[in-house]
Amino acid sequence: MTNSEHPSRTPLVTVRGLSKHYPVREGLRSGGSGVVRAVDNLDLDIFRGETLGLVGESGCGKTTVGRALLRLLSPTSGTVEYDGVDVTTANKTALRCLRTRMQVIFQDPYASLNPRFTVASLIGEAVRVHGL
């Protein structure tokens, strides 16, 4: 979705040119190296009240995008803004504050949600951790 589809609204999240590349060695004998382009030049806007679902094949970069949005990993290039704050350059204190307002639910539900806990305790854990 782009701003042209919401002309009177300002995006809550703006992503421009987001890329994450990982260096790889091709082999001992070839002596070469290459790069895996996990995410390459992503642009997107998310507006207040919207939910974004990333759907795709295994290995297409969904988790990498989520981690880059929260800056759990540093992008190779590009910018991520949340409510006017540049996530890609924010200091630790600002990041901690931003992360209390952002949420990514990763694709593996067994790794994301512990079935031994109730929904209330899972949601309450985030509230307790962030002192809200």
C-alpha positions, 0 to 999 in steps of 0.5 A: 500500500502506498500513500497515494491510496491514503492521500489524507493520512500519514503512514505510521510505518514507512519503509524505503529501500530496505535491503538485507544482504548476507555474504556467503563463501562459495567454496574453498576450492573456488575461492569466491564469495557471493551474497544472498539478497534476503530482502532487496529494495523493499518499499511499503507504508502501513497506516494507523489501524492497519495490519500487515501480513507477509505471506510467501514461500519458505526462505523468501525474507518474511522473517528478515523483514520483521526483524529489520522493522524492529531492528533486531538486525541491521539492514544493509541499506534503506530506512524504517520510520515508525511514527516519524522516528527513524528506527534504523538510526535510533539509540538503544533507549529510543529503540526500547520505547519503539519496540513497546509500540510495535509487534511482529508475530513470527511465522512459527507459532510453536516458537512464538506462543507457548501452548502451556500458557493461557492467552491472558498470561502470554499477553500479560507477559509483554505488559510486565516486561515493559512495565506498562 
